[in-house]
């Protein structure tokens, strides 16, 4: 009877040790997965911040390009007006010389 009782205690202790080991393994796995989750969340936040930064840079570059295009358009408009004025002046000069030549 004592031997059976000792065997039962030994088996129970062995079973508890196995359960504790399985629990520790499970807990270690849970902690590892939780750590991976935190790392993934941090990577996502970093990626989102980089995307926002790139959007900001792209927006600034777009505004700068729009401003440069507008400045070039103003320069072109001014050059076209100047060219038209010079053509009108040349036409007036031509008319003056033609009139002077007729006299």
C-alpha positions in Angstrom: 0.0 0.0 0.0 2.8 2.4 0.9 4.5 1.5 -2.4 1.3 2.2 -4.4 0.8 5.4 -2.5 4.4 6.5 -3.2 4.0 5.6 -6.9 0.8 7.6 -7.0 2.5 10.6 -5.4 5.4 10.3 -7.8 3.1 10.1 -10.8 1.1 13.1 -9.5 4.3 15.0 -8.9 5.5 14.0 -12.4 2.2 15.0 -13.9 2.3 18.4 -12.1 5.9 18.9 -13.4 4.7 18.1 -16.9 1.8 20.5 -16.6 4.1 23.2 -15.2 6.5 22.7 -18.1 3.7 22.8 -20.6 2.4 26.0 -19.0 5.8 27.6 -19.0 6.2 26.7 -22.7 2.8 28.1 -23.4 3.6 31.3 -21.5 6.9 31.6 -23.3 5.1 31.2 -26.6 2.5 33.8 -25.6 5.2 36.3 -24.6 7.1 35.7 -27.9 3.9 36.3 -29.9 3.0 39.3 -27.8 6.5 40.7 -28.5 6.1 40.1 -32.2 2.8 41.8 -32.1 4.3 44.9 -30.4 7.2 44.9 -33.0 4.6 44.7 -35.8 2.6 47.5 -34.3 5.7 49.6 -34.0 6.8 48.9 -37.5 3.3 49.8 -38.7 3.4 53.1 -36.8 6.9 53.8 -38.3 5.6 53.0 -41.8 2.6 55.2 -41.4 4.8 58.1 -40.1 7.1 57.7 -43.1 4.1 57.7 -45.5 2.8 60.8 -43.8 6.2 62.4 -44.1 6.5 61.5 -47.8 3.0 62.8 -48.4 4.1 66.1 -46.7 7.2 66.2 -48.9 5.3 65.4 -52.0 2.7 68.1 -51.2 5.4 70.6 -50.7 7.2 69.6 -53.9 3.8 69.9 -55.8 3.2 73.4 -54.4 6.8 74.4 -55.4 6.3 73.0 -58.9 3.0 74.8 -59.2 4.6 78.0 -58.1 7.5 77.5 -60.6 5.0 76.8 -63.4 3.0 79.9 -62.5 6.2 82.0 -62.5 7.2 80.6 -65.9 3.7 81.3 -67.2 3.9 84.9 -66.0 7.3 85.2 -67.7 6.0 83.8 -70.9 2.9 86.0 -70.8 5.2 89.0 -70.2 7.5 88.0 -73.1 4.5 87.5 -75.4 3.2 91.0 -74.5 6.7 92.5 -75.1 7.0 90.6 -78.4 3.6 91.9 -79.5 4.5 95.4 -78.5 7.8 95.2 -80.5 5.9 93.8 -83.5 3.4 96.7 -83.2 6.3 99.1 -83.0 7.9 97.5 -86.0 4.7 97.7 -87.9 4.3 101.4 -87.0 8.0 102.0 -88.1 7.3 100.1 -91.3 4.2 102.2 -92.0 6.1 105.4 -91.2 9.0 104.4 -93.6 6.5 103.4 -96.3 4.7 106.7 -95.9 7.9 108.6 -95.9 9.1 106.8 -99.0 5.9 107.7 -100.8 6.5 111.4 -100.1 
